[in-house]
Amino acid sequence: QVQLVESGGGLVQAGGSLRLSCAASGRTFSSRALGWFRQAPGKEREFVAAINWNTGSTYYVNSVKGRFTISRDNEKNTVYLQMNSLKPEDTAVYYCAAGNVVGGRESSYDYWGQGTQVTVSS
């Protein structure tokens, strides 16, 4: 079993930045993919970014390319999402997830964190 704990969410003005953290514990060796998803008010949960834990290869949804960066710290078993140039439409609950297939399909991820709220004011 893998446990995931997100942190770093908060309230920020448009154009500002936040860094989300996802600390993983448990059987992390079984999870190749670490990803971030978000769910905005009144919308379905969507893929944001993912990273291959072993190779460092990254993937992003088009709407965040050039603004968000996903990275990992192997020693700390932690994945980060650096979010710059935030927009009101980025407002959502952000979830980290772990699975064995790197990509944007929600069904590929087996373990999920509880989520952290990100609110961007206009």
N, C-alpha and C positions, 0 to 999 in steps of 0.2 A: 504494500500500500504506500502511496505517496501523499504527503501532506503539503499543501501550498498555502502561504500566508502573504497577502498583498499589503502594501503600505505606501504612503506617499501622496494619496489623493488630497484634494482640498479645493478651495475657491481661489480663482485667479482671474484677472482681467484679460480681455482679448489681447493677443499679442504676447502674453506672458509665457512662462515655462513651468513645467513640473517634471519630476522624475519619479516614476513608480518603481517599486521593488517587489519582487516575488521570491521569497525564501522557500526553498524546497527541502524536504527531509523524507526519510523512509527509504523505500526501494527505488531510488532515483536512477539506478543503473539500468532499469527496464524502460526508461523513457528517453527517447532520442529527441523528440520535438518538445520545445517549450514555446507557448504562444500566448498572445494577448488578444482578448475579445472585448467588445463593449456593447452595452445595451442602453440606448437613449430612451427618454420618456416617450411612450407611445410607439416605439419601434422594436423590431426584432433584434436579437443579438447578432452582431456581425464580427467578422474577422478583422483584426487590425494588423498584427505582425507576428512572425514566428522565427525561431532560430533553431538550427541544427546544433545540438549540444556538443557534438564531437567535432564538427568541421567549422562551425561558426557561420555557415551560410545563412543568410537572412532573406525574409520575404515580407512584403508590405502590401496592404491594400492601396490602390492608386490614390485615394483621397489624402493619405498621410505621407506619401513619398516626398522626401526632401524636408519634412518637418519632424518626423518621429524617427528615433533610432533604437533598435533593440540590441542588447548586448548581454553577455553573461560573465560571471566571475566564478571560475571553476572551484577555487579554494573555498568560497563561501556558499557554493551551491545556490547562487542567487541570479535571477534574471532581472534586467532593468528595461524600462521603457522611458527614454528621454523624449519629452514632448515639448517642442518649441513652436513658436508662432501659433499659439492656440487660438481656436475660433469658437464662437458660441455653439456651433454644430458639433464640436467635440465633446460637449457635455454628455456624460453617460456614467454608468457604473462600469468600471473596468475590471475584467477577470483575467487571471492567469490560468493556464491549463497545461497539462503534460500528457504526451502520448507517444506513439511509436512511428507515426507518419508525419513528416514535416509538410505543412501546407495550411490552407485556409478552411478546410472542411471541419466543422464543429464536431462531427461524428468521429473524427480521427483522434480526439482527445479523451482520455479516460478519467483524468483527475482534474478537479477544479477548485480554485480558491473561493473565498466568500465574497470577494469583490471589494473595490474601493471607489468611493464617489469622487468624480472630477466634475467641477462646475466652472464654466467659463462665462463670465459676465460680459455683456456688450456695452 
